[in-house]
Amino acid sequence: MSVEVNGVASGPLRTDVLIVGAGPVGLFAAFEAGVVGLSCHIVDGLPRVGGQCIELYPDKPIYDIPAIPSCTARELVERLMEQIRPFDVPVHLDERVETIEQREDRRWTVTTHRGRVFDVAAILLAAGNGAFVPQRLALDEVAPLEGRHVHYSVPDIAKFAGRSVIVAGGGDSALDWALALRGVARRVTLVHRRNGFSAAVASVEQMKRAVEAGEMDFMVGAIGALNAPGGTLESVEVKQIGGTAQLEAEHVIALYGLVADLGPIANWGIEGVAGKLTVDTSNYETSRPGIFAVGDVANYPNKQKLILSGFHEASLALRKAYTYAYPDKKRVHVHSSYDTKLAEKVAATAT
Ligand SMILES: Cc1cc2nc3c(=O)[nH]c(=O)nc-3n(C[C@H](O)[C@H](O)[C@H](O)COP(=O)(O)OP(=O)(O)OC[C@H]3O[C@@H](n4cnc5c(N)ncnc54)[C@H](O)[C@@H]3O)c2cc1C
């Protein structure tokens, strides 16, 4: 399977089904697509696969996956990636699907925010709660500084070499990056609204030792204002109990976590309620024929936001999707235990 992050946009990629979302349900859907006899590509707005499992609870145990008594969310994602390996599914990461257009031949043109274009017979939305986006600094003056002085991720640590940097947040990302920047930035200050952290205990201990050793600073407070005369960040006002402090800073890295936003999918004219898409439970098709919704993004009476529910939904949706990709063919169901082609593929990629 080819996993590509942030690649160069090329000409339209023609495939049977585009799976939007590389969470657990999108990954299993890719396996089912292969079993059903459909080609597919997966697209996810995040730079890694796994959806909520990896973003929200990678090291927590999951107990309700059939035949796996216990595994961590990360292990589940690893197993799903292993399961789809026989089908060599292209996975495009860091690409958010933005627009869709149905052509006269009933196929869909789907475009990502990077300009990559897909030509597909059906679209399977396994988009969870929507695309994860970083929680932004809620300050009026922040917009023109974003990308230059205010950042929500650290794609290139060298950018901060010799600079004064504030890292804001109290989770794993904030502590990890504050610690990583010690030997790189001229000055690093971790700013968090309280003296308790949601980061791993070992990271918190390491941060405290680094502060004691004078390698970095820590300040309790919340970022209240950015002082950027002429569009260049010079200092940051930190609100504290009983007053404010001014901190010299050329860059702020705000790592407050991710929020999910259905975003562009909400504008595709699909019927839904409260950010979830209404589906027909006989095939998980939405109000737009050829577009399916499975996993947490799907809504129907008594919907359970469980991984195993999403697996079932994907399986039925892809059987209907087949009729769009191959309207003149009759698909004959073969149990996987009797599927010799599948057995060969699995054997060929077994490690
Ligand atoms: C703390 C916690 C514990 C949980 N424990 C369990 C458990 O024990 N058992 C269980 O069954 N369930 C559990 N769940 C729920 C389970 O994680 C979800 O049901 C599951 O992740 C849903 O999978 P999904 O693939 O539908 O969506 P998600 O995992 O949310 O993945 C959706 C993906 O779609 C991508 N996406 C969205 N919009 C776009 C777009 N426009 N373009 C490109 N990509 C897009 C997102 O970036 C994301 O990666 C838990 C959830 C949490 C938060």
Ligand as a Chemical Component Dictionary entry (heavy atoms), coordinates in Angstrom:
data_LIG
# 
_chem_comp.id                   LIG 
_chem_comp.type                 NON-POLYMER 
_chem_comp.pdbx_formal_charge   0 
_chem_comp.three_letter_code    LIG 
# 
loop_
_chem_comp_atom.comp_id 
_chem_comp_atom.atom_id 
_chem_comp_atom.alt_atom_id 
_chem_comp_atom.type_symbol 
_chem_comp_atom.charge 
_chem_comp_atom.model_Cartn_x 
_chem_comp_atom.model_Cartn_y 
_chem_comp_atom.model_Cartn_z 
_chem_comp_atom.pdbx_ordinal 
LIG C1  C1  C 0 -11.731 8.221  24.312 1  
LIG C2  C2  C 0 -12.521 7.349  23.378 2  
LIG C3  C3  C 0 -12.613 5.984  23.613 3  
LIG C4  C4  C 0 -13.355 5.169  22.747 4  
LIG N1  N1  N 0 -13.416 3.833  23.007 5  
LIG C5  C5  C 0 -14.102 3.014  22.154 6  
LIG C6  C6  C 0 -14.196 1.611  22.395 7  
LIG O1  O1  O 0 -13.679 1.095  23.388 8  
LIG N2  N2  N 0 -14.881 0.860  21.482 9  
LIG C7  C7  C 0 -15.485 1.390  20.367 10 
LIG O2  O2  O 0 -16.072 0.648  19.581 11 
LIG N3  N3  N 0 -15.419 2.726  20.145 12 
LIG C8  C8  C 0 -14.756 3.549  21.001 13 
LIG N4  N4  N 0 -14.706 4.888  20.761 14 
LIG C9  C9  C 0 -15.400 5.430  19.578 15 
LIG C10 C10 C 0 -14.602 5.145  18.317 16 
LIG O3  O3  O 0 -13.279 5.643  18.440 17 
LIG C11 C11 C 0 -15.311 5.784  17.136 18 
LIG O4  O4  O 0 -16.579 5.197  17.025 19 
LIG C12 C12 C 0 -14.504 5.528  15.854 20 
LIG O5  O5  O 0 -13.254 6.155  15.899 21 
LIG C13 C13 C 0 -15.275 6.017  14.643 22 
LIG O6  O6  O 0 -14.487 5.717  13.539 23 
LIG P1  P1  P 0 -14.651 6.489  12.168 24 
LIG O7  O7  O 0 -13.649 5.856  11.256 25 
LIG O8  O8  O 0 -16.084 6.527  11.798 26 
LIG O9  O9  O 0 -14.255 8.017  12.478 27 
LIG P2  P2  P 0 -12.944 8.698  13.070 28 
LIG O10 O10 O 0 -12.156 7.767  13.898 29 
LIG O11 O11 O 0 -13.424 9.949  13.694 30 
LIG O12 O12 O 0 -12.096 9.039  11.762 31 
LIG C14 C14 C 0 -12.613 9.963  10.831 32 
LIG C15 C15 C 0 -11.466 10.455 9.955  33 
LIG O13 O13 O 0 -12.023 11.200 8.880  34 
LIG C16 C16 C 0 -11.155 12.272 8.570  35 
LIG N5  N5  N 0 -11.915 13.305 7.867  36 
LIG C17 C17 C 0 -13.058 13.924 8.234  37 
LIG N6  N6  N 0 -13.463 14.800 7.310  38 
LIG C18 C18 C 0 -12.558 14.724 6.297  39 
LIG C19 C19 C 0 -12.419 15.400 5.053  40 
LIG N7  N7  N 0 -13.306 16.321 4.629  41 
LIG N8  N8  N 0 -11.370 15.088 4.276  42 
LIG C20 C20 C 0 -10.455 14.151 4.673  43 
LIG N9  N9  N 0 -10.536 13.494 5.855  44 
LIG C21 C21 C 0 -11.567 13.783 6.644  45 
LIG C22 C22 C 0 -10.673 12.725 9.955  46 
LIG O14 O14 O 0 -9.448  13.446 9.857  47 
LIG C23 C23 C 0 -10.518 11.396 10.693 48 
LIG O15 O15 O 0 -9.210  10.873 10.622 49 
LIG C24 C24 C 0 -13.993 5.728  21.620 50 
LIG C25 C25 C 0 -13.882 7.102  21.372 51 
LIG C26 C26 C 0 -13.167 7.912  22.236 52 
LIG C27 C27 C 0 -13.073 9.387  21.951 53 
# 
loop_
_chem_comp_bond.comp_id 
_chem_comp_bond.atom_id_1 
_chem_comp_bond.atom_id_2 
_chem_comp_bond.value_order 
_chem_comp_bond.pdbx_ordinal 
LIG C1  C2  SING 1  
LIG C2  C3  SING 2  
LIG C2  C26 DOUB 3  
LIG C3  C4  DOUB 4  
LIG C4  N1  SING 5  
LIG C4  C24 SING 6  
LIG N1  C5  DOUB 7  
LIG C5  C6  SING 8  
LIG C5  C8  SING 9  
LIG C6  O1  DOUB 10 
LIG C6  N2  SING 11 
LIG N2  C7  SING 12 
LIG C7  O2  DOUB 13 
LIG C7  N3  SING 14 
LIG N3  C8  DOUB 15 
LIG C8  N4  SING 16 
LIG N4  C9  SING 17 
LIG N4  C24 SING 18 
LIG C9  C10 SING 19 
LIG C10 O3  SING 20 
LIG C10 C11 SING 21 
LIG C11 O4  SING 22 
LIG C11 C12 SING 23 
LIG C12 O5  SING 24 
LIG C12 C13 SING 25 
LIG C13 O6  SING 26 
LIG O6  P1  SING 27 
LIG P1  O7  DOUB 28 
LIG P1  O8  SING 29 
LIG P1  O9  SING 30 
LIG O9  P2  SING 31 
LIG P2  O10 DOUB 32 
LIG P2  O11 SING 33 
LIG P2  O12 SING 34 
LIG O12 C14 SING 35 
LIG C14 C15 SING 36 
LIG C15 O13 SING 37 
LIG C15 C23 SING 38 
LIG O13 C16 SING 39 
LIG C16 N5  SING 40 
LIG C16 C22 SING 41 
LIG N5  C17 SING 42 
LIG N5  C21 SING 43 
LIG C17 N6  DOUB 44 
LIG N6  C18 SING 45 
LIG C18 C19 SING 46 
LIG C18 C21 DOUB 47 
LIG C19 N7  SING 48 
LIG C19 N8  DOUB 49 
LIG N8  C20 SING 50 
LIG C20 N9  DOUB 51 
LIG N9  C21 SING 52 
LIG C22 O14 SING 53 
LIG C22 C23 SING 54 
LIG C23 O15 SING 55 
LIG C24 C25 DOUB 56 
LIG C25 C26 SING 57 
LIG C26 C27 SING 58 
# 
